[in-house]
Amino acid sequence: MNIYLDGIGKKFINEWIFRSLFLELHSGETCAILGRNGSGKSTLLQVIAGSIHATSGKIIYEYCGKEVPDNLIFRHLAMVAPYLEIIEDFTLDEMMDFHFSFKPYLPGMDANKVKEILDLKVRKSKPIRQYSSGMKQRVKLALAFFSDVPLLLLDEPVMNLDKAGIDWYLQLVKEYAGKRTLVICSNQHAQESAFAVKTLQIEDYKS
């Protein structure tokens, strides 16, 4: 998926979170949005996702040579973020059945293969609310990476992951990002997004 940010800005009341932001992303590229906590990274990611509207400028999405309307972009993306919760009363099987009823599996994947890669070793009947924070983050990442969508949006993807979990995440990127467009919000560039081919410092767009 190609994404063109054409002078976008977002203002809450009288404060500009960012403004006059230009960026081009093409299929297969990875971009890291960098900045301190509270600097506006998550706001920008939500604007790209179409979940909130930009105050100024516009975004153009292109997929398979055709422009994607703003109101349909949700069909073409998967997102991981601290403020997006999974349904904790579900078991893993129920959560996967629910999620993949909206987004198809990546080609070659199915529920058993995803569970094998997750390797959580939990009882089938155990609800997600009883998982550790790191296990929940792994589930979130797996649901996104194994969805057959051209755009992946990851907000602090290594949150709650230990060293083994971070290595697992990096392996997901290496093996399954493929030719998809990947946007990562990070305040710890080395761990989450050092592989990104483009970087954007959100605080450069404050005025």
VEXDREN-206147 format. One record per residue: residue number from 1; residue in three letters; x, y, z of N, C-alpha, C in turn. Coordinates in steps of 0.05 Angstrom, whole numbers, m for minus. Example, Ala and Ser with C-alpha at 12.3 -4.5 7.8 and 13.67 -1.06 7.14 Angstrom:
<rs>
 pos code    n.x    n.y    n.z   ca.x   ca.y   ca.z    c.x    c.y    c.z
   1  ALA    264   m114    156    246    m90    156    264    m66    156
   2  SER    257    m45    142    273    m21    143    258      1    157
</rs>
This chain:
<rs>
 pos code    n.x    n.y    n.z   ca.x   ca.y   ca.z    c.x    c.y    c.z
   1  MET     17    m24      0      0      0      0     18     25      0
   2  ASN     10     44    m16     24     70    m16      7     90      0
   3  ILE     21    106     15      7    127     32     21    153     28
   4  TYR      5    174     23     16    201     18      4    220     39
   5  LEU     20    230     57     11    250     76     18    277     65
   6  ASP     m3    292     59      0    318     44     m6    341     63
   7  GLY     15    350     78     12    373     95     m8    370    117
   8  ILE    m10    346    129    m30    341    149    m22    354    176
   9  GLY    m43    361    191    m39    372    218    m63    363    235
  10  LYS    m58    363    261    m80    356    280    m79    376    303
  11  LYS   m102    388    309   m104    407    330   m126    399    349
  12  PHE   m120    399    375   m140    395    396   m145    422    410
  13  ILE   m169    432    408   m176    459    419   m157    479    406
  14  ASN   m139    491    421   m121    511    409    m92    502    405
  15  GLU    m88    477    410    m60    467    410    m56    448    385
  16  TRP    m36    455    369    m28    438    347    m11    415    358
  17  ILE    m20    390    353     m4    367    361     19    363    341
  18  PHE     12    367    316     32    368    294     19    383    271
  19  ARG     35    393    253     24    408    230     44    408    207
  20  SER     33    412    183     50    414    158     68    390    155
  21  LEU     56    366    158     72    341    157     68    328    130
  22  PHE     91    324    116     91    311     90    107    285     92
  23  LEU     96    264     80    110    238     81     99    220     59
  24  GLU    116    206     45    108    185     26    118    158     35
  25  LEU    100    139     36    107    111     42     98     93     19
  26  HIS    115     74     12    108     57    m10    107     28      0
  27  SER     95     11    m16     92    m17     m8    119    m29     m1
  28  GLY    120    m43     21    145    m56     30    163    m38     47
  29  GLU    156    m13     50    173      5     66    163      5     95
  30  THR    183     10    112    177     12    141    185     39    151
  31  CYS    167     52    165    172     79    176    169     79    206
  32  ALA    189     91    220    187     94    249    180    122    255
  33  ILE    158    126    270    150    152    281    162    153    309
  34  LEU    180    172    313    196    173    338    189    198    354
  35  GLY    192    196    380    187    219    397    182    210    426
  36  ARG    183    229    444    178    224    472    149    216    477
  37  ASN    144    205    500    116    200    508    100    226    509
  38  GLY     76    225    497     60    249    497     66    269    474
  39  SER     84    261    456     92    280    435     73    280    411
  40  GLY     55    261    409     36    260    387     39    237    368
  41  LYS     56    218    375     61    195    357     35    179    353
  42  SER     21    173    376     m3    157    374    m25    172    359
  43  THR    m26    198    363    m46    214    348    m42    212    318
  44  LEU    m17    214    310    m11    212    282    m18    184    271
  45  LEU    m12    163    286    m19    136    277    m49    133    274
  46  GLN    m64    145    293    m93    143    291   m104    159    267
  47  VAL    m91    180    260    m99    195    236    m93    178    211
  48  ILE    m70    165    211    m64    148    188    m84    125    186
  49  ALA    m93    115    209   m112     93    210   m140    101    203
  50  GLY   m145    127    202   m171    137    196   m190    137    219
  51  SER   m180    132    243   m198    131    267   m203    159    278
  52  ILE   m185    178    272   m191    206    277   m183    222    252
  53  HIS   m196    245    249   m192    261    225   m170    282    229
  54  ALA   m155    287    208   m136    309    209   m150    335    209
  55  THR   m139    355    222   m150    382    222   m144    396    196
  56  SER   m121    391    184   m113    403    159    m98    383    142
  57  GLY    m96    389    116    m82    371     98    m99    347     90
  58  LYS    m87    328     76   m102    304     68    m84    280     66
  59  ILE    m96    256     67    m81    231     64    m93    217     39
  60  ILE    m75    207     23    m83    191      0    m72    163      3
  61  TYR    m89    143      0    m82    115      2    m85    102    m26
  62  GLU    m65     86    m34    m67     72    m59    m60     43    m55
  63  TYR    m77     26    m66    m72     m3    m63    m79    m17    m90
  64  CYS    m60    m32   m100    m63    m46   m125    m70    m26   m148
  65  GLY    m58     m3   m147    m62     17   m168    m87     33   m166
  66  LYS   m103     30   m145   m128     45   m142   m128     60   m116
  67  GLU   m140     83   m116   m143     99    m91   m164     86    m73
  68  VAL   m157     85    m48   m175     73    m28   m189     97    m13
  69  PRO   m216     98    m13   m230    119      2   m223    118     31
  70  ASP   m222    142     43   m215    144     72   m233    126     89
  71  ASN   m259    125     83   m278    110    100   m276     80     97
  72  LEU   m259     71     78   m255     42     75   m227     32     82
  73  ILE   m210     51     91   m183     43     97   m181     22    119
  74  PHE   m200     21    137   m200      2    159   m199    m27    149
  75  ARG   m210    m31    126   m210    m58    114   m183    m68    106
  76  HIS   m164    m49    103   m138    m56     92   m115    m54    112
  77  LEU   m122    m51    138   m101    m48    158   m106    m66    182
  78  ALA    m85    m71    197    m86    m83    224    m69    m66    242
  79  MET    m79    m63    267    m66    m44    285    m61    m56    312
  80  VAL    m38    m50    324    m32    m58    351    m26    m33    367
  81  ALA    m39    m29    390    m34     m5    406    m42    m11    435
  82  PRO    m30      3    454    m37     m1    482    m66      5    488
  83  TYR    m78     24    472   m105     33    477   m126     16    462
  84  LEU   m117     m4    447   m135    m23    433   m134    m50    448
  85  GLU   m155    m57    461   m156    m81    477   m167   m105    462
  86  ILE   m157   m128    469   m169   m153    460   m191   m160    480
  87  ILE   m209   m178    472   m232   m185    489   m223   m206    509
  88  GLU   m219   m198    534   m206   m215    554   m223   m237    565
  89  ASP   m249   m236    560   m266   m258    569   m265   m281    549
  90  PHE   m254   m277    525   m251   m298    506   m227   m316    512
  91  THR   m229   m341    504   m205   m357    502   m189   m349    477
  92  LEU   m165   m360    474   m149   m354    450   m164   m363    425
  93  ASP   m175   m387    426   m190   m396    402   m213   m378    395
  94  GLU   m228   m369    415   m251   m351    411   m242   m324    400
  95  MET   m219   m314    410   m209   m288    401   m200   m290    372
  96  MET   m187   m312    365   m178   m315    338   m202   m319    319
  97  ASP   m221   m335    327   m245   m338    310   m259   m311    305
  98  PHE   m261   m295    326   m274   m269    324   m258   m251    305
  99  HIS   m232   m248    311   m215   m230    295   m215   m237    265
 100  PHE   m210   m263    260   m206   m271    232   m233   m275    218
 101  SER   m255   m270    231   m280   m268    217   m283   m241    202
 102  PHE   m266   m221    211   m266   m195    198   m242   m191    179
 103  LYS   m220   m203    186   m196   m201    170   m186   m229    163
 104  PRO   m183   m235    137   m175   m263    130   m146   m268    139
 105  TYR   m140   m294    142   m113   m302    149    m94   m296    126
 106  LEU    m69   m290    134    m48   m288    114    m46   m314     99
 107  PRO    m41   m314     73    m40   m339     58    m20   m359     70
 108  GLY    m29   m384     73    m13   m405     85    m16   m407    115
 109  MET    m32   m389    127    m36   m390    155    m64   m400    162
 110  ASP    m67   m412    186    m93   m419    197    m90   m418    227
 111  ALA   m111   m424    241   m111   m422    270    m89   m439    283
 112  ASN    m86   m463    274    m66   m481    286    m38   m471    282
 113  LYS    m32   m460    258     m5   m450    253      1   m425    269
 114  VAL    m20   m408    272    m16   m384    289    m11   m391    318
 115  LYS    m26   m410    328    m22   m419    356      5   m432    359
 116  GLU     14   m446    339     41   m459    340     63   m437    342
 117  ILE     60   m416    326     80   m394    327     78   m379    353
 118  LEU     54   m375    364     51   m362    390     64   m378    412
 119  ASP     60   m404    412     73   m422    431     68   m414    460
 120  LEU     43   m408    467     37   m398    493     34   m420    515
 121  LYS     29   m444    506     26   m467    525      7   m460    547
 122  VAL    m18   m454    540    m39   m448    559    m61   m468    555
 123  ARG    m77   m472    576   m101   m489    573   m120   m477    553
 124  LYS   m132   m494    537   m151   m485    516   m173   m469    527
 125  SER   m181   m475    552   m204   m461    564   m197   m436    580
 126  LYS   m171   m430    581   m162   m407    597   m169   m381    584
 127  PRO   m184   m363    598   m191   m337    586   m166   m319    584
 128  ILE   m167   m301    565   m144   m284    560   m139   m265    584
 129  ARG   m159   m259    600   m155   m242    623   m135   m254    643
 130  GLN   m131   m280    642   m112   m293    660    m84   m295    648
 131  TYR    m80   m285    624    m54   m285    612    m37   m263    625
 132  SER    m11   m266    623      7   m244    631      6   m221    611
 133  SER     16   m198    618     16   m175    600     32   m181    575
 134  GLY     54   m196    578     70   m203    555     56   m222    536
 135  MET     42   m241    548     26   m260    531      4   m245    516
 136  LYS     m9   m226    529    m30   m211    515    m18   m195    492
 137  GLN      6   m184    496     18   m169    474     26   m187    451
 138  ARG     34   m211    457     40   m230    435     15   m236    419
 139  VAL     m7   m240    433    m32   m245    419    m40   m222    401
 140  LYS    m37   m197    411    m43   m174    395    m26   m173    369
 141  LEU     m1   m178    373     18   m177    350     11   m199    330
 142  ALA      5   m223    340     m1   m245    322    m26   m240    306
 143  LEU    m47   m229    319    m72   m222    304    m66   m203    282
 144  ALA    m49   m184    287    m43   m164    266    m26   m176    244
 145  PHE     m4   m189    251     15   m198    231      4   m220    213
 146  PHE    m14   m236    224    m25   m258    208    m52   m251    195
 147  SER    m59   m226    195    m82   m216    179    m72   m209    151
 148  ASP    m88   m216    132    m80   m211    104    m88   m183     96
 149  VAL    m72   m164    105    m77   m135    100    m50   m123     90
 150  PRO    m51   m101     74    m27    m90     63    m14    m69     81
 151  LEU    m27    m62    104    m17    m40    121    m18    m49    150
 152  LEU      5    m48    164      8    m55    192     16    m30    207
 153  LEU      1    m23    228      6      0    245     11    m10    273
 154  LEU     35     m5    283     44    m15    309     52      7    328
 155  ASP     38     10    349     44     31    369     57     18    393
 156  GLU     83     23    397     99     12    418     96    m19    419
 157  PRO    104    m32    398     99    m61    396    113    m79    416
 158  VAL    135    m69    428    149    m86    447    140    m81    476
 159  MET    119    m65    479    109    m60    506    103    m86    520
 160  ASN    112    m89    545    107   m112    562    122   m138    553
 161  LEU    139   m136    533    153   m160    524    181   m161    537
 162  ASP    189   m185    545    215   m189    555    235   m193    532
 163  LYS    259   m200    538    280   m203    517    271   m224    497
 164  ALA    261   m247    506    252   m268    488    228   m258    471
 165  GLY    210   m243    484    188   m232    469    196   m212    447
 166  ILE    216   m196    454    225   m176    434    238   m191    410
 167  ASP    254   m212    416    266   m227    395    244   m240    378
 168  TRP    223   m250    390    200   m262    376    187   m241    358
 169  TYR    183   m217    368    171   m195    352    189   m189    327
 170  LEU    215   m187    332    233   m181    310    233   m203    289
 171  GLN    229   m228    298    227   m250    279    201   m248    263
 172  LEU    179   m240    276    154   m235    261    159   m215    239
 173  VAL    172   m193    245    177   m173    225    193   m184    202
 174  LYS    214   m198    209    232   m210    188    217   m229    170
 175  GLU    201   m246    181    189   m268    166    162   m261    153
 176  TYR    147   m242    166    119   m238    158    111   m210    149
 177  ALA    129   m191    152    122   m164    143    119   m164    112
 178  GLY    137   m179     99    135   m182     70    136   m155     56
 179  LYS    118   m152     36    117   m128     20     96   m108     31
 180  ARG     88   m112     56     68    m94     67     81    m69     77
 181  THR     65    m48     79     74    m22     90     72    m24    120
 182  LEU     93    m16    134     94    m19    163    101      7    176
 183  VAL     84     16    195     89     42    209     90     35    239
 184  ILE    111     44    252    116     37    280    120     63    296
 185  CYS    105     66    317    110     87    336    128     77    358
 186  SER    149     92    364    169     83    384    182    106    398
 187  ASN    187    101    424    205    120    439    231    106    447
 188  GLN    235     81    436    260     67    440    268     54    414
 189  HIS    279     70    396    283     64    368    299     38    364
 190  ALA    319     33    381    336     10    376    322    m16    379
 191  GLN    303    m18    398    290    m43    403    267    m49    383
 192  GLU    251    m29    377    226    m33    362    228    m29    332
 193  SER    246    m11    324    244     m3    296    270      6    283
 194  ALA    292     m5    293    318      2    282    320     m6    253
 195  PHE    304    m25    244    305    m35    217    289    m17    197
 196  ALA    276      4    207    259     21    190    276     35    170
 197  VAL    266     37    145    281     50    124    275     80    124
 198  LYS    254     89    138    248    117    141    242    123    170
 199  THR    249    147    179    242    156    206    230    184    205
 200  LEU    213    189    224    200    215    226    200    223    255
 201  GLN    213    245    261    213    256    288    188    274    291
 202  ILE    169    265    306    143    279    308    146    307    319
 203  GLU    166    311    336    170    338    348    181    358    329
 204  ASP    189    349    305    198    368    284    174    382    271
 205  TYR    150    373    278    126    384    265    107    397    285
 206  LYS    119    409    305    103    422    326     94    450    319
 207  SER    108    463    300    102    491    294    105    496    264
</rs>
